[in-house]
């Protein structure tokens, strides 16, 4: 049986991070969940902020972007991945 990959690595990492927090995301949360150094966690969160996945509300504090904030940003890397071959 062929397994279909429905979630990208980025989406899985984001989901893991969101499950481990109570709505707000601190750099320390990313350090703990991803087991990386603080500088790497900062880069990950900053990249997600620039991609529109997270909103930065304060220094080192992020919240998930609301669906209306995403605008024209494509949420799925490949929207056709949900359609089986």
N, CA, C and O atoms as a Maestro MAE file, in Angstrom:
{
 s_m_m2io_version
 :::
 2.0.0
}

f_m_ct {
 s_m_title
 :::
 protein
 m_atom[340] {
  # First column is atom index #
  i_m_mmod_type
  r_m_x_coord
  r_m_y_coord
  r_m_z_coord
  i_m_residue_number
  s_m_chain_name
  s_m_pdb_residue_name
  s_m_pdb_atom_name
  i_m_atomic_number
  :::
  1 25 0.845 -1.174 0.000 1 A "UNK " " N  " 7
  2 3 0.000 0.000 0.000 1 A "UNK " " CA " 6
  3 2 0.895 1.243 0.000 1 A "UNK " " C  " 6
  4 15 1.867 1.316 0.752 1 A "UNK " " O  " 8
  5 25 0.569 2.191 -0.826 2 A "UNK " " N  " 7
  6 3 1.340 3.421 -0.951 2 A "UNK " " CA " 6
  7 2 0.852 4.445 0.078 2 A "UNK " " C  " 6
  8 15 -0.347 4.698 0.195 2 A "UNK " " O  " 8
  9 25 1.795 5.026 0.820 3 A "UNK " " N  " 7
  10 3 1.452 6.040 1.812 3 A "UNK " " CA " 6
  11 2 1.578 7.415 1.182 3 A "UNK " " C  " 6
  12 15 2.571 7.707 0.515 3 A "UNK " " O  " 8
  13 25 0.580 8.260 1.388 4 A "UNK " " N  " 7
  14 3 0.589 9.616 0.853 4 A "UNK " " CA " 6
  15 2 1.025 10.570 1.948 4 A "UNK " " C  " 6
  16 15 0.472 10.559 3.048 4 A "UNK " " O  " 8
  17 25 2.000 11.383 1.651 5 A "UNK " " N  " 7
  18 3 2.485 12.377 2.613 5 A "UNK " " CA " 6
  19 2 1.565 13.595 2.533 5 A "UNK " " C  " 6
  20 15 1.545 14.295 1.521 5 A "UNK " " O  " 8
  21 25 0.808 13.846 3.596 6 A "UNK " " N  " 7
  22 3 -0.159 14.942 3.596 6 A "UNK " " CA " 6
  23 2 0.362 16.200 4.263 6 A "UNK " " C  " 6
  24 15 -0.183 17.282 4.046 6 A "UNK " " O  " 8
  25 25 1.410 16.081 5.072 7 A "UNK " " N  " 7
  26 3 1.889 17.225 5.826 7 A "UNK " " CA " 6
  27 2 3.378 17.421 5.550 7 A "UNK " " C  " 6
  28 15 4.160 16.471 5.588 7 A "UNK " " O  " 8
  29 25 3.754 18.659 5.273 8 A "UNK " " N  " 7
  30 3 5.168 18.954 5.050 8 A "UNK " " CA " 6
  31 2 5.907 18.961 6.385 8 A "UNK " " C  " 6
  32 15 5.289 18.987 7.449 8 A "UNK " " O  " 8
  33 25 7.222 18.939 6.316 9 A "UNK " " N  " 7
  34 3 8.044 18.982 7.531 9 A "UNK " " CA " 6
  35 2 7.767 20.274 8.295 9 A "UNK " " C  " 6
  36 15 7.663 20.261 9.522 9 A "UNK " " O  " 8
  37 25 7.645 21.393 7.569 10 A "UNK " " N  " 7
  38 3 7.373 22.676 8.226 10 A "UNK " " CA " 6
  39 2 6.031 22.644 8.943 10 A "UNK " " C  " 6
  40 15 5.919 23.115 10.075 10 A "UNK " " O  " 8
  41 25 5.011 22.089 8.290 11 A "UNK " " N  " 7
  42 3 3.687 22.032 8.903 11 A "UNK " " CA " 6
  43 2 3.694 21.148 10.149 11 A "UNK " " C  " 6
  44 15 3.038 21.470 11.140 11 A "UNK " " O  " 8
  45 25 4.435 20.031 10.105 12 A "UNK " " N  " 7
  46 3 4.514 19.157 11.261 12 A "UNK " " CA " 6
  47 2 5.229 19.852 12.416 12 A "UNK " " C  " 6
  48 15 4.794 19.763 13.564 12 A "UNK " " O  " 8
  49 25 6.319 20.540 12.113 13 A "UNK " " N  " 7
  50 3 7.060 21.247 13.170 13 A "UNK " " CA " 6
  51 2 6.197 22.340 13.787 13 A "UNK " " C  " 6
  52 15 6.196 22.518 15.005 13 A "UNK " " O  " 8
  53 25 5.466 23.069 12.957 14 A "UNK " " N  " 7
  54 3 4.590 24.116 13.469 14 A "UNK " " CA " 6
  55 2 3.485 23.517 14.336 14 A "UNK " " C  " 6
  56 15 3.175 24.048 15.402 14 A "UNK " " O  " 8
  57 25 2.895 22.422 13.885 15 A "UNK " " N  " 7
  58 3 1.844 21.765 14.666 15 A "UNK " " CA " 6
  59 2 2.381 21.294 16.014 15 A "UNK " " C  " 6
  60 15 1.714 21.452 17.036 15 A "UNK " " O  " 8
  61 25 3.586 20.713 16.022 16 A "UNK " " N  " 7
  62 3 4.197 20.276 17.279 16 A "UNK " " CA " 6
  63 2 4.386 21.453 18.229 16 A "UNK " " C  " 6
  64 15 4.124 21.347 19.428 16 A "UNK " " O  " 8
  65 25 4.842 22.569 17.680 17 A "UNK " " N  " 7
  66 3 5.066 23.764 18.500 17 A "UNK " " CA " 6
  67 2 3.752 24.305 19.047 17 A "UNK " " C  " 6
  68 15 3.670 24.647 20.227 17 A "UNK " " O  " 8
  69 25 2.730 24.388 18.210 18 A "UNK " " N  " 7
  70 3 1.443 24.921 18.651 18 A "UNK " " CA " 6
  71 2 0.793 24.036 19.706 18 A "UNK " " C  " 6
  72 15 0.159 24.540 20.633 18 A "UNK " " O  " 8
  73 25 0.943 22.722 19.572 19 A "UNK " " N  " 7
  74 3 0.374 21.799 20.568 19 A "UNK " " CA " 6
  75 2 1.044 21.951 21.932 19 A "UNK " " C  " 6
  76 15 0.435 21.680 22.966 19 A "UNK " " O  " 8
  77 25 2.294 22.384 21.924 20 A "UNK " " N  " 7
  78 3 3.028 22.467 23.191 20 A "UNK " " CA " 6
  79 2 2.887 23.822 23.884 20 A "UNK " " C  " 6
  80 15 3.462 24.034 24.952 20 A "UNK " " O  " 8
  81 25 2.131 24.734 23.287 21 A "UNK " " N  " 7
  82 3 1.967 26.060 23.874 21 A "UNK " " CA " 6
  83 2 0.494 26.338 24.137 21 A "UNK " " C  " 6
  84 15 -0.380 25.559 23.756 21 A "UNK " " O  " 8
  85 25 0.236 27.461 24.794 22 A "UNK " " N  " 7
  86 3 -1.147 27.809 25.128 22 A "UNK " " CA " 6
  87 2 -1.680 28.934 24.241 22 A "UNK " " C  " 6
  88 15 -2.621 29.627 24.626 22 A "UNK " " O  " 8
  89 25 -1.100 29.120 23.080 23 A "UNK " " N  " 7
  90 3 -1.587 30.166 22.174 23 A "UNK " " CA " 6
  91 2 -0.529 31.181 21.823 23 A "UNK " " C  " 6
  92 15 -0.504 31.692 20.703 23 A "UNK " " O  " 8
  93 25 0.348 31.484 22.764 24 A "UNK " " N  " 7
  94 3 1.462 32.372 22.470 24 A "UNK " " CA " 6
  95 2 2.730 31.530 22.393 24 A "UNK " " C  " 6
  96 15 2.889 30.551 23.122 24 A "UNK " " O  " 8
  97 25 3.617 31.924 21.507 25 A "UNK " " N  " 7
  98 3 4.841 31.164 21.281 25 A "UNK " " CA " 6
  99 2 6.026 32.030 21.644 25 A "UNK " " C  " 6
  100 15 6.196 33.124 21.106 25 A "UNK " " O  " 8
  101 25 6.840 31.540 22.553 26 A "UNK " " N  " 7
  102 3 8.067 32.233 22.939 26 A "UNK " " CA " 6
  103 2 9.255 31.504 22.321 26 A "UNK " " C  " 6
  104 15 9.157 30.327 21.972 26 A "UNK " " O  " 8
  105 25 10.353 32.196 22.191 27 A "UNK " " N  " 7
  106 3 11.562 31.581 21.654 27 A "UNK " " CA " 6
  107 2 11.934 30.363 22.504 27 A "UNK " " C  " 6
  108 15 12.367 29.341 21.972 27 A "UNK " " O  " 8
  109 25 11.766 30.474 23.809 28 A "UNK " " N  " 7
  110 3 12.088 29.372 24.705 28 A "UNK " " CA " 6
  111 2 11.261 28.126 24.391 28 A "UNK " " C  " 6
  112 15 11.744 27.003 24.540 28 A "UNK " " O  " 8
  113 25 10.012 28.325 23.956 29 A "UNK " " N  " 7
  114 3 9.173 27.192 23.554 29 A "UNK " " CA " 6
  115 2 9.773 26.476 22.352 29 A "UNK " " C  " 6
  116 15 9.837 25.247 22.323 29 A "UNK " " O  " 8
  117 25 10.210 27.240 21.371 30 A "UNK " " N  " 7
  118 3 10.812 26.652 20.174 30 A "UNK " " CA " 6
  119 2 12.116 25.939 20.507 30 A "UNK " " C  " 6
  120 15 12.410 24.885 19.942 30 A "UNK " " O  " 8
  121 25 12.902 26.507 21.424 31 A "UNK " " N  " 7
  122 3 14.150 25.864 21.852 31 A "UNK " " CA " 6
  123 2 13.834 24.496 22.453 31 A "UNK " " C  " 6
  124 15 14.493 23.506 22.137 31 A "UNK " " O  " 8
  125 25 12.832 24.448 23.310 32 A "UNK " " N  " 7
  126 3 12.470 23.204 23.993 32 A "UNK " " CA " 6
  127 2 11.882 22.176 23.020 32 A "UNK " " C  " 6
  128 15 12.284 21.013 23.043 32 A "UNK " " O  " 8
  129 25 10.947 22.583 22.176 33 A "UNK " " N  " 7
  130 3 10.258 21.650 21.283 33 A "UNK " " CA " 6
  131 2 11.182 21.131 20.183 33 A "UNK " " C  " 6
  132 15 11.159 19.942 19.866 33 A "UNK " " O  " 8
  133 25 11.990 22.009 19.603 34 A "UNK " " N  " 7
  134 3 12.842 21.614 18.481 34 A "UNK " " CA " 6
  135 2 14.222 21.139 18.908 34 A "UNK " " C  " 6
  136 15 14.986 20.636 18.085 34 A "UNK " " O  " 8
  137 25 14.549 21.294 20.188 35 A "UNK " " N  " 7
  138 3 15.863 20.901 20.714 35 A "UNK " " CA " 6
  139 2 16.990 21.557 19.914 35 A "UNK " " C  " 6
  140 15 17.926 20.895 19.464 35 A "UNK " " O  " 8
  141 25 16.871 22.880 19.751 36 A "UNK " " N  " 7
  142 3 17.891 23.654 19.042 36 A "UNK " " CA " 6
  143 2 18.364 24.787 19.949 36 A "UNK " " C  " 6
  144 15 17.773 25.055 20.995 36 A "UNK " " O  " 8
  145 25 19.432 25.438 19.527 37 A "UNK " " N  " 7
  146 3 19.934 26.586 20.277 37 A "UNK " " CA " 6
  147 2 19.013 27.780 20.059 37 A "UNK " " C  " 6
  148 15 18.233 27.815 19.107 37 A "UNK " " O  " 8
  149 25 19.115 28.744 20.947 38 A "UNK " " N  " 7
  150 3 18.258 29.926 20.904 38 A "UNK " " CA " 6
  151 2 18.368 30.680 19.579 38 A "UNK " " C  " 6
  152 15 17.357 31.137 19.047 38 A "UNK " " O  " 8
  153 25 19.572 30.815 19.044 39 A "UNK " " N  " 7
  154 3 19.758 31.531 17.778 39 A "UNK " " CA " 6
  155 2 19.011 30.834 16.646 39 A "UNK " " C  " 6
  156 15 18.399 31.494 15.807 39 A "UNK " " O  " 8
  157 25 19.060 29.501 16.619 40 A "UNK " " N  " 7
  158 3 18.352 28.749 15.576 40 A "UNK " " CA " 6
  159 2 16.839 28.880 15.748 40 A "UNK " " C  " 6
  160 15 16.113 29.020 14.763 40 A "UNK " " O  " 8
  161 25 16.361 28.836 16.993 41 A "UNK " " N  " 7
  162 3 14.929 28.998 17.258 41 A "UNK " " CA " 6
  163 2 14.461 30.384 16.812 41 A "UNK " " C  " 6
  164 15 13.382 30.521 16.235 41 A "UNK " " O  " 8
  165 25 15.274 31.410 17.079 42 A "UNK " " N  " 7
  166 3 14.946 32.762 16.618 42 A "UNK " " CA " 6
  167 2 14.791 32.807 15.106 42 A "UNK " " C  " 6
  168 15 13.865 33.433 14.591 42 A "UNK " " O  " 8
  169 25 15.696 32.144 14.393 43 A "UNK " " N  " 7
  170 3 15.647 32.129 12.921 43 A "UNK " " CA " 6
  171 2 14.391 31.432 12.412 43 A "UNK " " C  " 6
  172 15 13.746 31.905 11.475 43 A "UNK " " O  " 8
  173 25 14.051 30.312 13.030 44 A "UNK " " N  " 7
  174 3 12.863 29.570 12.616 44 A "UNK " " CA " 6
  175 2 11.611 30.431 12.784 44 A "UNK " " C  " 6
  176 15 10.797 30.543 11.867 44 A "UNK " " O  " 8
  177 25 11.469 31.036 13.962 45 A "UNK " " N  " 7
  178 3 10.281 31.857 14.226 45 A "UNK " " CA " 6
  179 2 10.252 33.101 13.336 45 A "UNK " " C  " 6
  180 15 9.189 33.489 12.854 45 A "UNK " " O  " 8
  181 25 11.402 33.723 13.117 46 A "UNK " " N  " 7
  182 3 11.465 34.901 12.241 46 A "UNK " " CA " 6
  183 2 11.096 34.535 10.809 46 A "UNK " " C  " 6
  184 15 10.391 35.288 10.138 46 A "UNK " " O  " 8
  185 25 11.567 33.385 10.338 47 A "UNK " " N  " 7
  186 3 11.211 32.947 8.980 47 A "UNK " " CA " 6
  187 2 9.718 32.711 8.859 47 A "UNK " " C  " 6
  188 15 9.107 33.109 7.868 47 A "UNK " " O  " 8
  189 25 9.121 32.068 9.857 48 A "UNK " " N  " 7
  190 3 7.682 31.832 9.818 48 A "UNK " " CA " 6
  191 2 6.923 33.148 9.884 48 A "UNK " " C  " 6
  192 15 5.858 33.280 9.281 48 A "UNK " " O  " 8
  193 25 7.458 34.121 10.608 49 A "UNK " " N  " 7
  194 3 6.835 35.445 10.654 49 A "UNK " " CA " 6
  195 2 6.868 36.092 9.263 49 A "UNK " " C  " 6
  196 15 5.861 36.632 8.807 49 A "UNK " " O  " 8
  197 25 8.014 36.037 8.597 50 A "UNK " " N  " 7
  198 3 8.142 36.640 7.264 50 A "UNK " " CA " 6
  199 2 7.307 35.896 6.218 50 A "UNK " " C  " 6
  200 15 6.906 36.488 5.216 50 A "UNK " " O  " 8
  201 25 7.043 34.615 6.440 51 A "UNK " " N  " 7
  202 3 6.204 33.836 5.530 51 A "UNK " " CA " 6
  203 2 4.724 34.038 5.823 51 A "UNK " " C  " 6
  204 15 3.870 33.576 5.065 51 A "UNK " " O  " 8
  205 25 4.416 34.728 6.923 52 A "UNK " " N  " 7
  206 3 3.022 35.005 7.265 52 A "UNK " " CA " 6
  207 2 2.347 33.928 8.088 52 A "UNK " " C  " 6
  208 15 1.136 33.983 8.299 52 A "UNK " " O  " 8
  209 25 3.102 32.953 8.554 53 A "UNK " " N  " 7
  210 3 2.532 31.863 9.344 53 A "UNK " " CA " 6
  211 2 2.311 32.298 10.791 53 A "UNK " " C  " 6
  212 15 1.332 31.901 11.424 53 A "UNK " " O  " 8
  213 25 3.225 33.114 11.308 54 A "UNK " " N  " 7
  214 3 3.124 33.641 12.667 54 A "UNK " " CA " 6
  215 2 3.103 35.158 12.620 54 A "UNK " " C  " 6
  216 15 3.599 35.767 11.672 54 A "UNK " " O  " 8
  217 25 2.521 35.769 13.656 55 A "UNK " " N  " 7
  218 3 2.591 37.223 13.825 55 A "UNK " " CA " 6
  219 2 3.445 37.509 15.042 55 A "UNK " " C  " 6
  220 15 3.278 36.883 16.088 55 A "UNK " " O  " 8
  221 25 4.357 38.454 14.906 56 A "UNK " " N  " 7
  222 3 5.198 38.851 16.037 56 A "UNK " " CA " 6
  223 2 4.467 39.952 16.796 56 A "UNK " " C  " 6
  224 15 4.167 41.006 16.236 56 A "UNK " " O  " 8
  225 25 4.184 39.705 18.066 57 A "UNK " " N  " 7
  226 3 3.441 40.680 18.866 57 A "UNK " " CA " 6
  227 2 4.338 41.444 19.824 57 A "UNK " " C  " 6
  228 15 3.957 42.497 20.336 57 A "UNK " " O  " 8
  229 25 5.524 40.915 20.064 58 A "UNK " " N  " 7
  230 3 6.485 41.553 20.942 58 A "UNK " " CA " 6
  231 2 7.833 40.899 20.691 58 A "UNK " " C  " 6
  232 15 7.926 39.905 19.970 58 A "UNK " " O  " 8
  233 25 8.874 41.459 21.286 59 A "UNK " " N  " 7
  234 3 10.210 40.883 21.133 59 A "UNK " " CA " 6
  235 2 10.214 39.448 21.665 59 A "UNK " " C  " 6
  236 15 10.030 39.224 22.862 59 A "UNK " " O  " 8
  237 25 10.425 38.483 20.773 60 A "UNK " " N  " 7
  238 3 10.477 37.080 21.175 60 A "UNK " " CA " 6
  239 2 9.141 36.441 21.459 60 A "UNK " " C  " 6
  240 15 9.094 35.344 22.016 60 A "UNK " " O  " 8
  241 25 8.049 37.091 21.093 61 A "UNK " " N  " 7
  242 3 6.711 36.565 21.358 61 A "UNK " " CA " 6
  243 2 5.900 36.563 20.065 61 A "UNK " " C  " 6
  244 15 5.780 37.588 19.394 61 A "UNK " " O  " 8
  245 25 5.351 35.411 19.727 62 A "UNK " " N  " 7
  246 3 4.604 35.237 18.480 62 A "UNK " " CA " 6
  247 2 3.252 34.605 18.761 62 A "UNK " " C  " 6
  248 15 3.059 33.957 19.789 62 A "UNK " " O  " 8
  249 25 2.322 34.799 17.843 63 A "UNK " " N  " 7
  250 3 1.028 34.118 17.873 63 A "UNK " " CA " 6
  251 2 0.769 33.575 16.475 63 A "UNK " " C  " 6
  252 15 1.284 34.115 15.496 63 A "UNK " " O  " 8
  253 25 -0.026 32.509 16.371 64 A "UNK " " N  " 7
  254 3 -0.352 31.995 15.039 64 A "UNK " " CA " 6
  255 2 -1.139 33.041 14.244 64 A "UNK " " C  " 6
  256 15 -1.956 33.774 14.803 64 A "UNK " " O  " 8
  257 25 -0.887 33.098 12.953 65 A "UNK " " N  " 7
  258 3 -1.625 34.034 12.100 65 A "UNK " " CA " 6
  259 2 -3.060 33.541 11.959 65 A "UNK " " C  " 6
  260 15 -3.309 32.342 11.837 65 A "UNK " " O  " 8
  261 25 -3.981 34.468 11.976 66 A "UNK " " N  " 7
  262 3 -5.379 34.117 11.728 66 A "UNK " " CA " 6
  263 2 -5.520 33.792 10.236 66 A "UNK " " C  " 6
  264 15 -4.768 34.325 9.420 66 A "UNK " " O  " 8
  265 25 -6.461 32.937 9.874 67 A "UNK " " N  " 7
  266 3 -6.642 32.615 8.454 67 A "UNK " " CA " 6
  267 2 -6.860 33.863 7.597 67 A "UNK " " C  " 6
  268 15 -6.439 33.899 6.440 67 A "UNK " " O  " 8
  269 25 -7.512 34.881 8.152 68 A "UNK " " N  " 7
  270 3 -7.738 36.104 7.380 68 A "UNK " " CA " 6
  271 2 -6.447 36.890 7.170 68 A "UNK " " C  " 6
  272 15 -6.347 37.683 6.234 68 A "UNK " " O  " 8
  273 25 -5.449 36.671 8.048 69 A "UNK " " N  " 7
  274 3 -4.157 37.333 7.901 69 A "UNK " " CA " 6
  275 2 -3.334 36.739 6.770 69 A "UNK " " C  " 6
  276 15 -2.419 37.378 6.251 69 A "UNK " " O  " 8
  277 25 -3.668 35.506 6.391 70 A "UNK " " N  " 7
  278 3 -2.863 34.824 5.386 70 A "UNK " " CA " 6
  279 2 -3.040 35.415 3.993 70 A "UNK " " C  " 6
  280 15 -2.155 35.286 3.147 70 A "UNK " " O  " 8
  281 25 -4.178 36.062 3.752 71 A "UNK " " N  " 7
  282 3 -4.393 36.704 2.460 71 A "UNK " " CA " 6
  283 2 -4.204 35.738 1.314 71 A "UNK " " C  " 6
  284 15 -4.879 34.711 1.237 71 A "UNK " " O  " 8
  285 25 -3.288 36.066 0.427 72 A "UNK " " N  " 7
  286 3 -3.047 35.238 -0.744 72 A "UNK " " CA " 6
  287 2 -1.916 34.235 -0.542 72 A "UNK " " C  " 6
  288 15 -1.494 33.588 -1.500 72 A "UNK " " O  " 8
  289 25 -1.424 34.095 0.668 73 A "UNK " " N  " 7
  290 3 -0.338 33.157 0.935 73 A "UNK " " CA " 6
  291 2 -0.874 31.741 0.789 73 A "UNK " " C  " 6
  292 15 -1.935 31.414 1.321 73 A "UNK " " O  " 8
  293 25 -0.147 30.912 0.073 74 A "UNK " " N  " 7
  294 3 -0.549 29.529 -0.118 74 A "UNK " " CA " 6
  295 2 -0.225 28.742 1.135 74 A "UNK " " C  " 6
  296 15 0.935 28.667 1.540 74 A "UNK " " O  " 8
  297 25 -1.240 28.151 1.754 75 A "UNK " " N  " 7
  298 3 -1.052 27.437 3.006 75 A "UNK " " CA " 6
  299 2 -0.387 26.089 2.770 75 A "UNK " " C  " 6
  300 15 0.534 25.714 3.496 75 A "UNK " " O  " 8
  301 25 -0.841 25.367 1.773 76 A "UNK " " N  " 7
  302 3 -0.245 24.082 1.454 76 A "UNK " " CA " 6
  303 2 0.859 24.270 0.431 76 A "UNK " " C  " 6
  304 15 0.735 25.078 -0.489 76 A "UNK " " O  " 8
  305 25 1.947 23.516 0.596 77 A "UNK " " N  " 7
  306 3 3.015 23.608 -0.385 77 A "UNK " " CA " 6
  307 2 2.532 23.135 -1.750 77 A "UNK " " C  " 6
  308 15 2.890 23.716 -2.775 77 A "UNK " " O  " 8
  309 25 1.718 22.081 -1.765 78 A "UNK " " N  " 7
  310 3 1.160 21.543 -3.008 78 A "UNK " " CA " 6
  311 2 -0.302 21.235 -2.746 78 A "UNK " " C  " 6
  312 15 -0.606 20.202 -2.149 78 A "UNK " " O  " 8
  313 25 -1.219 22.097 -3.172 79 A "UNK " " N  " 7
  314 3 -2.631 21.899 -2.860 79 A "UNK " " CA " 6
  315 2 -3.199 20.599 -3.443 79 A "UNK " " C  " 6
  316 15 -4.223 20.113 -2.963 79 A "UNK " " O  " 8
  317 25 -2.567 20.038 -4.447 80 A "UNK " " N  " 7
  318 3 -3.068 18.816 -5.073 80 A "UNK " " CA " 6
  319 2 -2.654 17.575 -4.310 80 A "UNK " " C  " 6
  320 15 -3.060 16.472 -4.677 80 A "UNK " " O  " 8
  321 25 -1.868 17.715 -3.275 81 A "UNK " " N  " 7
  322 3 -1.408 16.572 -2.510 81 A "UNK " " CA " 6
  323 2 -2.575 15.881 -1.813 81 A "UNK " " C  " 6
  324 15 -2.469 14.703 -1.469 81 A "UNK " " O  " 8
  325 25 -3.678 16.579 -1.597 82 A "UNK " " N  " 7
  326 3 -4.842 15.994 -0.929 82 A "UNK " " CA " 6
  327 2 -5.646 15.095 -1.840 82 A "UNK " " C  " 6
  328 15 -6.489 14.329 -1.373 82 A "UNK " " O  " 8
  329 25 -5.394 15.180 -3.143 83 A "UNK " " N  " 7
  330 3 -6.127 14.352 -4.112 83 A "UNK " " CA " 6
  331 2 -5.301 13.105 -4.400 83 A "UNK " " C  " 6
  332 15 -4.212 13.208 -4.965 83 A "UNK " " O  " 8
  333 25 -5.797 11.930 -4.021 84 A "UNK " " N  " 7
  334 3 -5.037 10.683 -4.280 84 A "UNK " " CA " 6
  335 2 -4.879 10.457 -5.783 84 A "UNK " " C  " 6
  336 15 -5.705 10.881 -6.591 84 A "UNK " " O  " 8
  337 25 -3.802 9.783 -6.118 85 A "UNK " " N  " 7
  338 3 -3.540 9.480 -7.534 85 A "UNK " " CA " 6
  339 2 -4.508 8.444 -8.038 85 A "UNK " " C  " 6
  340 15 -4.447 8.059 -9.206 85 A "UNK " " O  " 8
  :::
 }
 m_bond[339] {
  # First column is bond index #
  i_m_from
  i_m_to
  i_m_order
  :::
  1 1 2 1
  2 2 3 1
  3 3 4 2
  4 3 5 1
  5 5 6 1
  6 6 7 1
  7 7 8 2
  8 7 9 1
  9 9 10 1
  10 10 11 1
  11 11 12 2
  12 11 13 1
  13 13 14 1
  14 14 15 1
  15 15 16 2
  16 15 17 1
  17 17 18 1
  18 18 19 1
  19 19 20 2
  20 19 21 1
  21 21 22 1
  22 22 23 1
  23 23 24 2
  24 23 25 1
  25 25 26 1
  26 26 27 1
  27 27 28 2
  28 27 29 1
  29 29 30 1
  30 30 31 1
  31 31 32 2
  32 31 33 1
  33 33 34 1
  34 34 35 1
  35 35 36 2
  36 35 37 1
  37 37 38 1
  38 38 39 1
  39 39 40 2
  40 39 41 1
  41 41 42 1
  42 42 43 1
  43 43 44 2
  44 43 45 1
  45 45 46 1
  46 46 47 1
  47 47 48 2
  48 47 49 1
  49 49 50 1
  50 50 51 1
  51 51 52 2
  52 51 53 1
  53 53 54 1
  54 54 55 1
  55 55 56 2
  56 55 57 1
  57 57 58 1
  58 58 59 1
  59 59 60 2
  60 59 61 1
  61 61 62 1
  62 62 63 1
  63 63 64 2
  64 63 65 1
  65 65 66 1
  66 66 67 1
  67 67 68 2
  68 67 69 1
  69 69 70 1
  70 70 71 1
  71 71 72 2
  72 71 73 1
  73 73 74 1
  74 74 75 1
  75 75 76 2
  76 75 77 1
  77 77 78 1
  78 78 79 1
  79 79 80 2
  80 79 81 1
  81 81 82 1
  82 82 83 1
  83 83 84 2
  84 83 85 1
  85 85 86 1
  86 86 87 1
  87 87 88 2
  88 87 89 1
  89 89 90 1
  90 90 91 1
  91 91 92 2
  92 91 93 1
  93 93 94 1
  94 94 95 1
  95 95 96 2
  96 95 97 1
  97 97 98 1
  98 98 99 1
  99 99 100 2
  100 99 101 1
  101 101 102 1
  102 102 103 1
  103 103 104 2
  104 103 105 1
  105 105 106 1
  106 106 107 1
  107 107 108 2
  108 107 109 1
  109 109 110 1
  110 110 111 1
  111 111 112 2
  112 111 113 1
  113 113 114 1
  114 114 115 1
  115 115 116 2
  116 115 117 1
  117 117 118 1
  118 118 119 1
  119 119 120 2
  120 119 121 1
  121 121 122 1
  122 122 123 1
  123 123 124 2
  124 123 125 1
  125 125 126 1
  126 126 127 1
  127 127 128 2
  128 127 129 1
  129 129 130 1
  130 130 131 1
  131 131 132 2
  132 131 133 1
  133 133 134 1
  134 134 135 1
  135 135 136 2
  136 135 137 1
  137 137 138 1
  138 138 139 1
  139 139 140 2
  140 139 141 1
  141 141 142 1
  142 142 143 1
  143 143 144 2
  144 143 145 1
  145 145 146 1
  146 146 147 1
  147 147 148 2
  148 147 149 1
  149 149 150 1
  150 150 151 1
  151 151 152 2
  152 151 153 1
  153 153 154 1
  154 154 155 1
  155 155 156 2
  156 155 157 1
  157 157 158 1
  158 158 159 1
  159 159 160 2
  160 159 161 1
  161 161 162 1
  162 162 163 1
  163 163 164 2
  164 163 165 1
  165 165 166 1
  166 166 167 1
  167 167 168 2
  168 167 169 1
  169 169 170 1
  170 170 171 1
  171 171 172 2
  172 171 173 1
  173 173 174 1
  174 174 175 1
  175 175 176 2
  176 175 177 1
  177 177 178 1
  178 178 179 1
  179 179 180 2
  180 179 181 1
  181 181 182 1
  182 182 183 1
  183 183 184 2
  184 183 185 1
  185 185 186 1
  186 186 187 1
  187 187 188 2
  188 187 189 1
  189 189 190 1
  190 190 191 1
  191 191 192 2
  192 191 193 1
  193 193 194 1
  194 194 195 1
  195 195 196 2
  196 195 197 1
  197 197 198 1
  198 198 199 1
  199 199 200 2
  200 199 201 1
  201 201 202 1
  202 202 203 1
  203 203 204 2
  204 203 205 1
  205 205 206 1
  206 206 207 1
  207 207 208 2
  208 207 209 1
  209 209 210 1
  210 210 211 1
  211 211 212 2
  212 211 213 1
  213 213 214 1
  214 214 215 1
  215 215 216 2
  216 215 217 1
  217 217 218 1
  218 218 219 1
  219 219 220 2
  220 219 221 1
  221 221 222 1
  222 222 223 1
  223 223 224 2
  224 223 225 1
  225 225 226 1
  226 226 227 1
  227 227 228 2
  228 227 229 1
  229 229 230 1
  230 230 231 1
  231 231 232 2
  232 231 233 1
  233 233 234 1
  234 234 235 1
  235 235 236 2
  236 235 237 1
  237 237 238 1
  238 238 239 1
  239 239 240 2
  240 239 241 1
  241 241 242 1
  242 242 243 1
  243 243 244 2
  244 243 245 1
  245 245 246 1
  246 246 247 1
  247 247 248 2
  248 247 249 1
  249 249 250 1
  250 250 251 1
  251 251 252 2
  252 251 253 1
  253 253 254 1
  254 254 255 1
  255 255 256 2
  256 255 257 1
  257 257 258 1
  258 258 259 1
  259 259 260 2
  260 259 261 1
  261 261 262 1
  262 262 263 1
  263 263 264 2
  264 263 265 1
  265 265 266 1
  266 266 267 1
  267 267 268 2
  268 267 269 1
  269 269 270 1
  270 270 271 1
  271 271 272 2
  272 271 273 1
  273 273 274 1
  274 274 275 1
  275 275 276 2
  276 275 277 1
  277 277 278 1
  278 278 279 1
  279 279 280 2
  280 279 281 1
  281 281 282 1
  282 282 283 1
  283 283 284 2
  284 283 285 1
  285 285 286 1
  286 286 287 1
  287 287 288 2
  288 287 289 1
  289 289 290 1
  290 290 291 1
  291 291 292 2
  292 291 293 1
  293 293 294 1
  294 294 295 1
  295 295 296 2
  296 295 297 1
  297 297 298 1
  298 298 299 1
  299 299 300 2
  300 299 301 1
  301 301 302 1
  302 302 303 1
  303 303 304 2
  304 303 305 1
  305 305 306 1
  306 306 307 1
  307 307 308 2
  308 307 309 1
  309 309 310 1
  310 310 311 1
  311 311 312 2
  312 311 313 1
  313 313 314 1
  314 314 315 1
  315 315 316 2
  316 315 317 1
  317 317 318 1
  318 318 319 1
  319 319 320 2
  320 319 321 1
  321 321 322 1
  322 322 323 1
  323 323 324 2
  324 323 325 1
  325 325 326 1
  326 326 327 1
  327 327 328 2
  328 327 329 1
  329 329 330 1
  330 330 331 1
  331 331 332 2
  332 331 333 1
  333 333 334 1
  334 334 335 1
  335 335 336 2
  336 335 337 1
  337 337 338 1
  338 338 339 1
  339 339 340 2
  :::
 }
}
